[in-house]
Amino acid sequence: MALVTKYTLFAIIATIANILCQDAVNRLYSGQYDLYPSMISGTLVGLVVKYLLDKKYIFLFKTKSLLQDGQKFILYSSMGVVTTFIFWGVEMAFDYTFKTIPMRYIGAVIGLSIGYWMKYQLDKRFVFRQCT
């Protein structure tokens, strides 16, 4: 399978995991600040799913130890800080503008799509550079 196709598929899988988690959190709590716990939870779930898929199938990286895996995950997560703010910004903008949960999720999908494209560029250059 071509790298772009695999990466796109994994981005879709992580996006679905993110949105499902957000939806679950929204069902548990739908108060005044419900956007924030749902975004944070979804981000964490999506991050772990995407890391595991990228590490194994995109960059073909095998860790030698739990310590190395932890260090790689921290670096991978660090590269995602800026892209996470882009994703959150778009999702919050849609939430603020349209004031509906479905439109919030559309904003999340748009923000995640932009973020994942940028994240691949960062991961390829800084996180998994010895793998490509």
ABEGO torsion letter per residue (X at the ends): XBAAAAAAAAAAAAAAAAAAAAAAAAAABBBAAAAAAAAAAAAAAAAAAAAAAAAAAAAGBBBABAAAAAAAAAAAAAAAAAAAAAAAAAAAAAAAAAGBAAAAAAAAAAAAAAAAAAAAAAAAAAAAAAAX
